[in-house]
Amino acid sequence: MISATCRRSRPRRVVGVAAAATLVALGGSVALATAAGAAPVTVTVTNNHDSGAGSLRAALVAANGPTIINVLAGLGTITLASPIVFPNSDNSTVTLHGNGITIDANGQPSALVSNTSSFNFDAFTITGVGGNANTDAAGIVAFDGSLTVSNCDLHGNMIHASGHDAGAILSEGGPLAVSSCTFSGNSVRTDGERGDAGVIVAEGNTLNASGCTVSSNKVTGAGDAATILSEGGELVVSTCKVTANTVSAGGDVGGGADSEGRNTTFRDVTATCNTATSDGGDVAGGLLQEGGVATISGSTIVGNTAKTSGDGSAKNQINSRDSTPVISSSTVSDDTTICHTQATTTTTTTTTVAVATAAEPATTVAAPAELPRTGTQPGLLGLLGLALLTLGAACTYATSSKRRRNTTR
C-alpha cells in the first residue's frame, strides 16, 4: 500500500551490449530518424524470425525517434530466444501494428521490455511467458514511458518475479491504457520480501482499461495484488468484464480491482465471482479502494468473496477504507448463484470445444438409428428368420436335385 502522494522511483533500464550489437549488425537495413521533430520512420517486419534483418526484434531495437512498425499480416508466430528489450535510444516513440501476430515468449520471463517514451501496440497475442525473473516481469513491461495496448490477447502465461513487480501488462511510472483486450488463463506470481502482482498493473501513474475481458486468472503477490491493480494513479475501468479470478497476497488484495491512493471510476463494469485472500492486509472480492473516492455506475458487482487472516478489513464486494463510494444504477450483492451458473456454462462450453477439437466423424458421436420393426423393412429378428428360411430352402433344393439324379440312373 502506498500513500496518495508517494510514487516509487524506478531505475531506467538500459539496453545492453547484445542490443547494441544487433543494431550494428543491421547496417543500413533500417532507416533511422534522428532529427528532433522529424516525421515518423516506417519499418516493415517481413518475417517471423527471432532476430536478423526483417525481424520484429531488429525493428524495435533500432527505433530512434518517432517510429511506426508494421508487421506483415499472416506471419504467424514469432518464437523468442530472449526478451526483446528496446530501443537502443530511449527518446523514441514507437507505434507497433501487429496485424494478428502471435509472440511466443518460449519460457522467457518477459516478452517485450520497453524503454521508450511512448509505446503503442495493437492487434497481437502474447503467450508462453515463463521462468523466474530477478527483475520486473510481464508479457509487456514499460519503464517510465506511456504504454497503450489494444485488440490484444494474453493467455497461458506463467509470470514470476522474485522481489519485484509482475503482471501480464505492467507499467512502471508511465500512464497505462488497455482497450479491447482479453486476458485468460494467466498465472502471475511475486515472492520474496516485496513485489506487487496483477494481470493489469500500473505503478505510479494512471490506469485506464476499457472493453476488456479478464477471466480465470490466478494472481499471487508478496506485496499488494489484484486482477486490475493501480498503485498511486487514478483508475478508470469501463465496459470491462472481470470474472472468476483468484487473487491472494500478503498485502492489500482486490479480487476485481485494487486502487491505492487515487480516485476510481467503475462504469458499466461486470465484476463477478472473483476470490480475494490476504494474509493481513485489507481485502475486497470486487473493488478495494484505499484513499480517494470510488464512483460506480451501471455496474454489476456480485458473487465475489473476500477473506483476511490478519488485522485488515475484508468485504466481499466493495471495501472503501477512507471514503463512502458513490454508487448509481448498479447491482451490488453477495449472491453467488451467478457463479454456479457461470461454472455450468464453462463446463458445457469446454466439453463442446473438446468434441470439436477431436474432429470425430459424425457417426462416432451420434447413436446409430435403429431399423424400424414394422413396414417393409424387417427388424433384427425378422432378418434372422429370413436367413434361416433361405438356408432351409437351399437345403431342400439340394436334396431334391440329388434324388432326381439318383432316379434317372
C-alpha positions as CSV (number, residue, x, y, z in Angstrom):
1,M,0.0,0.0,0.0
2,I,1.4,3.4,-0.9
3,S,0.2,6.9,0.0
4,A,-1.7,9.2,-2.3
5,T,1.4,11.4,-2.9
6,C,4.1,8.7,-3.0
7,R,5.4,7.3,-6.2
8,R,8.0,4.6,-6.5
9,S,11.3,5.6,-8.1
10,R,12.3,3.1,-10.7
11,P,15.8,2.9,-12.3
12,R,15.8,3.4,-16.0
13,R,16.6,0.1,-17.8
14,V,19.5,0.4,-20.2
15,V,19.8,-1.8,-23.3
16,G,22.8,-4.0,-23.0
17,V,25.7,-4.8,-25.3
18,A,23.8,-7.5,-27.1
19,A,21.2,-5.0,-28.2
20,A,23.9,-2.6,-29.4
21,A,25.5,-5.4,-31.4
22,T,22.2,-6.1,-33.0
23,L,21.9,-2.5,-34.1
24,V,25.4,-2.6,-35.6
25,A,24.7,-5.8,-37.4
26,L,21.7,-4.2,-39.1
27,G,24.0,-1.8,-41.0
28,G,21.8,0.4,-43.2
29,S,18.9,-2.0,-43.5
30,V,16.6,0.1,-41.3
31,A,16.2,3.8,-41.8
32,L,16.5,6.0,-38.7
33,A,15.1,9.4,-37.9
34,T,17.5,11.3,-35.7
35,A,16.5,14.9,-36.1
36,A,14.3,16.4,-33.5
37,G,10.7,16.7,-34.7
38,A,11.3,14.5,-37.8
39,A,8.5,12.7,-39.4
40,P,8.0,9.1,-38.2
41,V,10.1,6.5,-39.9
42,T,8.0,3.5,-41.1
43,V,9.6,0.0,-40.9
44,T,8.0,-3.3,-42.0
45,V,8.5,-6.6,-40.3
46,T,8.8,-9.1,-43.1
47,N,9.5,-12.4,-41.4
48,N,8.8,-14.3,-38.1
49,H,12.5,-14.8,-37.2
50,D,13.7,-14.2,-33.7
51,S,16.4,-11.8,-34.9
52,G,18.1,-10.5,-38.0
53,A,17.1,-8.3,-40.9
54,G,13.3,-8.0,-41.3
55,S,12.6,-9.3,-37.8
56,L,10.5,-7.7,-35.1
57,R,13.5,-7.6,-32.7
58,A,15.6,-5.7,-35.3
59,A,12.9,-3.1,-35.9
60,L,12.2,-2.4,-32.2
61,V,15.8,-2.3,-31.1
62,A,16.8,0.1,-33.9
63,A,14.0,2.6,-33.3
64,N,15.3,6.1,-32.9
65,G,12.8,9.0,-32.7
66,P,9.2,8.5,-33.8
67,T,8.9,5.1,-35.4
68,I,5.9,3.2,-36.9
69,I,6.4,-0.6,-37.3
70,N,4.0,-2.6,-39.4
71,V,4.1,-6.4,-39.1
72,L,3.1,-8.1,-42.4
73,A,-0.2,-9.9,-42.0
74,G,-0.1,-13.7,-42.0
75,L,3.4,-14.2,-40.5
76,G,2.0,-16.5,-37.8
77,T,4.1,-16.9,-34.6
78,I,7.4,-15.3,-33.6
79,T,9.1,-17.6,-31.1
80,L,11.6,-15.7,-28.9
81,A,15.0,-16.8,-27.8
82,S,15.2,-14.0,-25.2
83,P,13.1,-11.0,-24.2
84,I,13.1,-8.1,-26.7
85,V,14.5,-5.1,-24.8
86,F,14.1,-1.9,-26.8
87,P,15.0,0.6,-28.1
88,N,18.7,1.4,-28.2
89,S,17.7,5.1,-27.9
90,D,15.3,5.9,-25.1
91,N,13.9,9.1,-26.6
92,S,11.9,7.0,-29.1
93,T,8.2,6.8,-29.6
94,V,7.1,3.5,-31.2
95,T,3.8,2.5,-32.7
96,L,3.6,-1.2,-33.5
97,H,0.8,-2.6,-35.6
98,G,0.8,-6.3,-35.0
99,N,-1.7,-7.3,-37.7
100,G,-2.6,-10.5,-35.8
101,I,0.9,-11.6,-34.9
102,T,1.5,-14.1,-32.1
103,I,4.5,-13.7,-29.9
104,D,5.5,-16.9,-28.1
105,A,7.9,-16.0,-25.2
106,N,9.0,-19.6,-25.2
107,G,9.6,-19.6,-21.4
108,Q,11.2,-16.2,-21.2
109,P,10.3,-14.2,-18.1
110,S,9.1,-11.3,-20.3
111,A,8.2,-10.9,-24.0
112,L,8.7,-7.2,-24.6
113,V,10.5,-4.7,-22.4
114,S,10.0,-1.1,-23.4
115,N,12.3,1.8,-22.5
116,T,10.6,4.2,-25.0
117,S,9.0,7.5,-24.0
118,S,5.8,6.1,-25.7
119,F,4.9,2.6,-26.9
120,N,1.6,1.8,-28.6
121,F,0.9,-1.8,-29.7
122,D,-2.2,-3.2,-31.3
123,A,-3.6,-6.4,-32.8
124,F,-1.4,-9.1,-31.2
125,T,-1.3,-12.2,-29.0
126,I,1.3,-12.9,-26.3
127,T,1.6,-16.4,-24.8
128,G,4.3,-18.6,-23.3
129,V,5.9,-16.3,-20.7
130,G,7.5,-18.4,-18.0
131,G,10.6,-18.8,-15.9
132,N,11.6,-16.7,-13.0
133,A,12.9,-13.1,-13.1
134,N,15.0,-11.2,-10.6
135,T,13.6,-8.0,-12.1
136,D,10.1,-6.8,-13.1
137,A,8.4,-9.4,-15.3
138,A,5.4,-9.2,-17.7
139,G,4.1,-10.1,-21.1
140,I,4.9,-6.4,-21.8
141,V,6.7,-4.2,-19.2
142,A,7.3,-0.5,-19.8
143,F,9.6,1.7,-17.8
144,D,8.7,5.4,-17.3
145,G,7.1,5.9,-20.7
146,S,3.5,5.7,-21.6
147,L,2.1,2.3,-22.7
148,T,-1.0,1.8,-24.8
149,V,-2.2,-1.7,-25.9
150,S,-5.4,-2.6,-27.8
151,N,-7.1,-5.5,-29.6
152,C,-4.8,-8.0,-27.8
153,D,-5.0,-11.5,-26.3
154,L,-2.7,-12.6,-23.5
155,H,-3.3,-16.2,-22.4
156,G,-1.4,-19.1,-21.0
157,N,1.4,-17.1,-19.5
158,M,3.1,-18.1,-16.2
159,I,4.8,-14.9,-15.0
160,H,7.1,-15.0,-11.9
161,A,9.2,-12.3,-10.4
162,S,11.3,-12.6,-7.2
163,G,11.4,-9.3,-5.1
164,H,9.9,-7.3,-8.0
165,D,6.6,-6.5,-9.6
166,A,4.8,-8.7,-12.1
167,G,1.8,-8.5,-14.4
168,A,0.5,-9.7,-17.8
169,I,0.8,-6.0,-18.7
170,L,3.0,-3.8,-16.4
171,S,3.7,-0.1,-16.5
172,E,6.3,1.2,-14.1
173,G,5.9,5.0,-13.8
174,G,4.1,5.9,-17.0
175,P,0.4,6.0,-17.8
176,L,-1.2,2.8,-19.0
177,A,-4.2,2.4,-21.3
178,V,-5.6,-1.0,-22.2
179,S,-8.6,-1.5,-24.6
180,S,-10.5,-4.3,-26.3
181,C,-8.2,-7.0,-24.9
182,T,-8.7,-10.5,-23.4
183,F,-6.7,-11.9,-20.5
184,S,-7.4,-15.5,-19.6
185,G,-5.6,-18.5,-18.0
186,N,-2.6,-16.5,-16.9
187,S,-0.7,-17.1,-13.7
188,V,1.1,-14.1,-12.1
189,R,3.3,-14.5,-9.0
190,T,5.7,-12.5,-7.0
191,D,7.6,-13.7,-4.0
192,G,10.4,-12.6,-1.7
193,E,10.4,-9.5,0.5
194,R,8.2,-7.4,-1.9
195,G,6.6,-7.3,-5.2
196,D,3.1,-6.3,-6.4
197,A,1.3,-8.6,-8.7
198,G,-1.7,-8.3,-11.1
199,V,-3.0,-9.1,-14.5
200,I,-3.1,-5.4,-15.5
201,V,-0.8,-3.3,-13.3
202,A,0.2,0.4,-13.2
203,E,2.7,1.7,-10.7
204,G,2.7,5.4,-10.0
205,N,0.5,6.7,-12.8
206,T,-3.0,6.4,-14.3
207,L,-4.6,3.2,-15.5
208,N,-7.4,3.2,-18.0
209,A,-9.0,-0.1,-19.0
210,S,-11.9,-0.3,-21.4
211,G,-13.7,-3.0,-23.3
212,C,-11.6,-5.8,-21.8
213,T,-12.4,-9.3,-20.6
214,V,-10.3,-10.5,-17.7
215,S,-11.2,-14.0,-16.6
216,S,-9.9,-17.2,-14.9
217,N,-6.5,-15.8,-14.0
218,K,-4.5,-16.6,-10.8
219,V,-2.6,-13.8,-9.1
220,T,-0.3,-14.3,-6.0
221,G,1.6,-11.4,-4.6
222,A,4.3,-10.8,-1.9
223,G,3.0,-7.2,-1.7
224,D,-0.3,-5.9,-2.9
225,A,-2.2,-7.9,-5.6
226,A,-5.3,-7.5,-7.7
227,T,-6.7,-8.6,-11.1
228,I,-6.5,-4.9,-12.0
229,L,-4.0,-3.0,-9.8
230,S,-3.4,0.7,-9.7
231,E,-0.7,1.9,-7.3
232,G,-0.7,5.7,-6.9
233,G,-2.6,6.7,-10.0
234,E,-6.2,7.3,-10.9
235,L,-8.1,4.2,-12.0
236,V,-10.8,4.2,-14.7
237,V,-12.4,0.9,-15.7
238,S,-15.3,0.9,-18.3
239,T,-17.3,-1.8,-20.1
240,C,-15.0,-4.5,-18.8
241,K,-15.8,-8.0,-17.6
242,V,-13.7,-9.1,-14.7
243,T,-14.8,-12.6,-13.6
244,A,-13.7,-15.8,-11.8
245,N,-10.2,-14.6,-11.0
246,T,-8.4,-15.8,-7.9
247,V,-6.1,-13.4,-6.1
248,S,-4.0,-13.8,-2.9
249,A,-1.2,-11.8,-1.3
250,G,0.5,-10.7,1.9
251,G,-0.7,-7.1,1.5
252,D,-3.8,-5.5,0.2
253,V,-5.9,-7.5,-2.2
254,G,-8.6,-6.8,-4.8
255,G,-10.3,-9.7,-6.4
256,G,-11.6,-7.5,-9.2
257,A,-9.5,-4.3,-8.7
258,D,-7.4,-2.5,-6.1
259,S,-7.0,1.3,-6.3
260,E,-4.3,2.6,-4.0
261,G,-4.2,6.3,-3.3
262,R,-6.3,7.9,-6.0
263,N,-9.9,8.1,-7.3
264,T,-11.6,5.2,-9.1
265,T,-14.3,5.2,-11.7
266,F,-16.2,2.0,-12.5
267,R,-18.5,2.5,-15.5
268,D,-20.6,-0.4,-16.9
269,V,-18.3,-3.0,-15.3
270,T,-19.2,-6.6,-14.5
271,A,-17.1,-7.9,-11.6
272,T,-18.4,-11.3,-10.6
273,C,-17.2,-14.5,-8.8
274,N,-13.7,-13.3,-8.0
275,T,-11.9,-14.6,-4.9
276,A,-9.6,-12.5,-2.8
277,T,-7.5,-13.6,0.2
278,S,-4.9,-11.6,2.3
279,D,-2.5,-12.7,5.0
280,G,-3.1,-9.4,6.8
281,G,-3.9,-6.5,4.6
282,D,-7.2,-5.0,3.5
283,V,-9.2,-7.1,1.0
284,A,-12.3,-6.9,-1.2
285,G,-13.6,-9.5,-3.6
286,G,-14.8,-6.9,-6.0
287,L,-13.2,-3.4,-5.6
288,L,-10.8,-2.3,-2.9
289,Q,-10.5,1.5,-2.6
290,E,-7.6,2.8,-0.5
291,G,-7.6,6.6,-0.5
292,G,-9.6,8.6,-3.0
293,V,-13.2,8.1,-3.8
294,A,-14.8,5.3,-5.9
295,T,-17.6,6.3,-8.3
296,I,-19.6,3.3,-9.6
297,S,-22.3,3.5,-12.2
298,G,-24.2,1.0,-14.4
299,S,-22.1,-1.9,-12.9
300,T,-22.7,-5.4,-11.6
301,I,-20.5,-6.4,-8.6
302,V,-21.9,-9.7,-7.5
303,G,-20.8,-13.0,-6.0
304,N,-17.3,-12.0,-5.1
305,T,-15.7,-13.3,-1.9
306,A,-13.0,-11.9,0.4
307,K,-11.1,-13.2,3.4
308,T,-8.2,-11.9,5.5
309,S,-6.3,-13.7,8.3
310,G,-4.8,-10.7,9.9
311,D,-5.9,-7.3,11.2
312,G,-7.0,-6.0,7.8
313,S,-10.6,-5.3,6.8
314,A,-12.5,-7.8,4.5
315,K,-15.6,-7.1,2.5
316,N,-16.9,-9.3,-0.3
317,Q,-18.0,-6.7,-2.9
318,I,-16.7,-3.2,-2.2
319,N,-14.2,-2.2,0.6
320,S,-13.7,1.6,0.6
321,R,-11.5,2.3,3.6
322,D,-11.3,6.1,3.6
323,S,-14.5,7.3,1.9
324,T,-18.0,6.4,1.0
325,P,-18.4,5.1,-2.6
326,V,-20.8,6.9,-4.9
327,I,-23.0,4.2,-6.4
328,S,-25.7,4.7,-9.1
329,S,-27.7,2.3,-11.3
330,S,-25.6,-0.7,-10.2
331,T,-26.2,-4.1,-8.6
332,V,-24.0,-5.0,-5.6
333,S,-24.8,-8.3,-3.9
334,D,-23.2,-11.3,-2.1
335,D,-25.4,-13.7,-4.0
336,T,-23.2,-16.4,-5.5
337,T,-25.9,-18.0,-7.7
338,I,-24.5,-16.4,-10.8
339,C,-21.2,-18.1,-10.1
340,H,-22.7,-21.6,-10.2
341,T,-24.4,-20.7,-13.5
342,Q,-21.1,-19.5,-14.9
343,A,-19.4,-22.7,-13.8
344,T,-22.0,-24.8,-15.5
345,T,-21.8,-22.8,-18.7
346,T,-18.0,-23.1,-18.7
347,T,-18.1,-26.8,-18.3
348,T,-20.6,-27.2,-21.2
349,T,-18.5,-25.0,-23.4
350,T,-15.3,-26.9,-22.6
351,T,-17.0,-30.2,-23.5
352,T,-18.2,-28.8,-26.8
353,V,-14.8,-27.5,-27.7
354,A,-13.1,-30.8,-26.8
355,V,-15.5,-32.6,-29.2
356,A,-14.9,-30.1,-31.9
357,T,-11.2,-30.3,-31.5
358,A,-11.2,-34.0,-31.7
359,A,-12.9,-33.7,-35.1
360,E,-14.6,-37.1,-34.7
361,P,-16.8,-38.2,-37.6
362,A,-20.4,-37.7,-37.0
363,T,-21.0,-41.4,-36.9
364,T,-18.9,-41.8,-33.8
365,V,-20.8,-39.0,-32.0
366,A,-24.4,-39.8,-32.9
367,A,-26.1,-43.0,-31.8
368,P,-26.9,-45.4,-34.7
369,A,-30.5,-45.3,-35.8
370,E,-32.5,-48.5,-35.1
371,L,-34.1,-50.1,-38.1
372,P,-37.9,-49.9,-37.9
373,R,-39.7,-53.1,-36.8
374,T,-42.8,-52.6,-39.0
375,G,-43.4,-52.0,-42.6
376,T,-41.4,-53.4,-45.5
377,Q,-38.0,-53.3,-43.6
378,P,-37.7,-56.2,-41.1
379,G,-36.2,-55.8,-37.6
380,L,-33.2,-57.9,-36.4
381,L,-35.4,-60.9,-35.5
382,G,-37.1,-60.7,-38.9
383,L,-33.7,-60.7,-40.7
384,L,-32.6,-63.7,-38.7
385,G,-35.8,-65.6,-39.6
386,L,-35.4,-64.7,-43.3
387,A,-31.9,-66.0,-43.3
388,L,-33.0,-69.3,-41.8
389,L,-35.8,-69.7,-44.3
390,T,-33.4,-69.0,-47.1
391,L,-31.0,-71.6,-45.8
392,G,-33.8,-74.2,-45.4
393,A,-35.0,-73.6,-48.9
394,A,-31.4,-74.1,-50.3
395,C,-31.1,-77.4,-48.4
396,T,-34.4,-78.7,-49.7
397,Y,-33.5,-77.8,-53.2
398,A,-30.1,-79.6,-53.0
399,T,-31.8,-82.7,-51.5
400,S,-34.5,-82.8,-54.3
401,S,-31.9,-82.4,-57.0
402,K,-29.9,-85.3,-55.6
403,R,-33.0,-87.6,-55.6
404,R,-33.8,-86.7,-59.2
405,R,-30.3,-87.6,-60.3
406,N,-30.4,-91.0,-58.5
407,T,-33.8,-91.8,-60.1
408,T,-32.5,-91.1,-63.6
409,R,-29.7,-93.5,-63.1
